[in-house]
Amino acid sequence: MAFPIKVCVICSEEFELKPDKPGFANRCPECSASDEVIDPVTKRRMDADERKAQSEANEARRKAIRELLYRKDS
């Protein structure tokens, strides 16, 4: 059985989508491997103020979604 041929969204090269391939299904193995190496390096730590601001934004987002989902139409 032949594997499906996909086109990488980053480098536009064709590759075979094999089972248990590491990375994303729309990226070739080379682009998936290079992406995993870059992520930990570019990740930075947040200080307390940034965490609090992000937490408040998430809380407001959850409240807005809850109100949209559960509001009663009159």
Secondary structure by P-SEA (a helix, b strand, c coil): cccbbbbbccccbbbbbcccccccccccaaaaaaaaaaaaaabbbbcaaaaaaaaaaaaaaaaaaaaaaccccc
